Amino acid sequence: MQEIIPFRIHINFERYLSLISCKANCKIKVNPQERLVLEGICRNCKPWETNVTYKWELLNDAQQYAVQNGIDSYTTTGWNGRNLAFRVMSLEKDSDYTARLTVQRGTAIATASYAIGVTSPPYDGSCAAK
């Protein structure tokens, strides 16, 4: 089942619609110890079209580049595909990011953004088995 969280998606309408759908680790605050997987969707693009390009960027909470697109150590997919999958522990705990997707088909360009809040790991706890 595909989950689209509308309150976390900003859409810029151009000649076609671009959306981001979360596929894994889709909580309000993501767990850095799990992979975060996002999917880019071009609603008016046909599956056989070859002139469609996807470009992802990761911005920090100040809307500045947090990761240069050439650094693939953060992802298992790279920055130029339909899907973006972050490696475990690649996103810093207690941080906020924005994943921005630019989809281009010919000369038409559309963008979508997805807010990412990263939780901190548990601390100062104890566990006892009886």
C-alpha positions as CSV (number, residue, x, y, z in Angstrom):
1,M,0.0,0.0,0.0
2,Q,1.4,3.4,-1.0
3,E,1.5,6.0,1.7
4,I,1.4,9.7,0.7
5,I,1.5,12.1,3.7
6,P,0.0,15.2,2.3
7,F,0.8,17.6,5.1
8,R,4.5,16.9,4.6
9,I,4.6,17.5,0.9
10,H,5.0,20.8,-0.9
11,I,4.0,20.7,-4.6
12,N,5.1,23.1,-7.3
13,F,2.7,22.7,-10.3
14,E,4.2,23.1,-13.8
15,R,3.2,21.2,-16.9
16,Y,3.0,18.0,-14.9
17,L,2.7,17.0,-11.3
18,S,5.6,15.8,-9.2
19,L,5.1,14.1,-5.8
20,I,7.2,12.4,-3.2
21,S,5.9,9.2,-1.6
22,C,7.5,7.6,1.5
23,K,8.1,3.8,1.2
24,A,10.0,2.9,4.4
25,N,10.6,4.6,7.8
26,C,7.6,6.9,7.2
27,K,7.0,8.2,10.7
28,I,6.8,11.9,11.7
29,K,10.3,11.5,13.1
30,V,12.4,8.9,11.2
31,N,14.6,6.4,13.0
32,P,18.2,6.9,11.9
33,Q,18.8,3.2,12.6
34,E,16.4,2.3,9.7
35,R,16.6,3.0,6.0
36,L,14.5,5.9,4.8
37,V,13.1,5.3,1.3
38,L,11.4,7.9,-0.8
39,E,9.9,7.5,-4.3
40,G,9.5,10.3,-6.8
41,I,6.3,10.3,-8.8
42,C,5.7,12.1,-12.1
43,R,2.0,11.8,-12.6
44,N,1.8,12.8,-16.3
45,C,4.9,10.9,-17.4
46,K,4.6,7.7,-19.3
47,P,6.7,4.7,-18.2
48,W,8.4,4.4,-21.6
49,E,9.4,8.1,-21.8
50,T,13.2,8.4,-21.9
51,N,13.4,12.2,-21.6
52,V,12.4,12.2,-17.9
53,T,15.1,13.0,-15.3
54,Y,15.0,12.9,-11.5
55,K,17.4,14.9,-9.4
56,W,17.3,14.7,-5.6
57,E,18.9,17.2,-3.1
58,L,19.2,17.1,0.6
59,L,18.9,20.4,2.5
60,N,19.4,21.1,6.2
61,D,16.9,23.0,8.3
62,A,18.4,26.3,7.2
63,Q,17.5,25.3,3.6
64,Q,21.2,25.0,2.7
65,Y,22.7,22.0,1.0
66,A,23.4,19.4,3.7
67,V,24.9,16.9,1.3
68,Q,26.6,17.5,-2.0
69,N,24.9,15.4,-4.7
70,G,28.2,13.7,-5.6
71,I,28.5,12.1,-2.2
72,D,26.8,8.7,-2.6
73,S,27.8,7.4,0.9
74,Y,24.5,8.7,2.2
75,T,22.4,6.7,-0.2
76,T,22.1,3.2,-1.8
77,T,20.5,4.6,-4.9
78,G,22.4,7.8,-5.8
79,W,20.9,11.2,-6.3
80,N,19.6,10.9,-9.9
81,G,17.0,8.2,-9.9
82,R,13.3,7.9,-9.3
83,N,13.9,6.5,-5.8
84,L,16.1,7.8,-3.0
85,A,17.1,5.4,-0.2
86,F,19.2,6.6,2.7
87,R,21.6,4.3,4.3
88,V,21.2,3.4,8.0
89,M,22.8,6.1,10.2
90,S,23.5,8.5,7.3
91,L,21.1,11.1,8.7
92,E,22.2,12.9,11.8
93,K,20.1,12.3,15.0
94,D,18.0,15.3,16.2
95,S,18.3,17.0,12.8
96,D,15.8,18.3,10.3
97,Y,16.2,18.0,6.6
98,T,14.3,18.6,3.4
99,A,14.6,16.2,0.5
100,R,13.9,18.1,-2.7
101,L,13.1,16.4,-6.0
102,T,13.3,18.1,-9.3
103,V,11.7,16.2,-12.2
104,Q,12.4,17.4,-15.7
105,R,10.6,16.2,-18.9
106,G,11.9,18.0,-21.9
107,T,11.8,21.7,-21.0
108,A,9.2,21.3,-18.3
109,I,10.4,21.2,-14.7
110,A,8.5,20.4,-11.5
111,T,9.7,20.2,-7.9
112,A,8.5,18.6,-4.7
113,S,9.8,18.7,-1.2
114,Y,9.6,16.2,1.7
115,A,10.3,17.2,5.3
116,I,12.5,14.8,7.3
117,G,12.8,15.0,11.1
118,V,15.3,12.6,12.6
119,T,14.7,11.3,16.1
120,S,17.4,10.7,18.7
121,P,18.1,7.2,20.0
122,P,16.8,6.2,23.4
123,Y,19.0,7.0,26.4
124,D,19.1,6.8,30.2
125,G,16.9,3.7,30.2
126,S,17.1,0.3,31.7
127,C,15.7,-3.0,31.0
128,A,15.3,-5.9,33.4
129,A,14.0,-9.4,32.7
130,K,12.4,-11.5,35.4
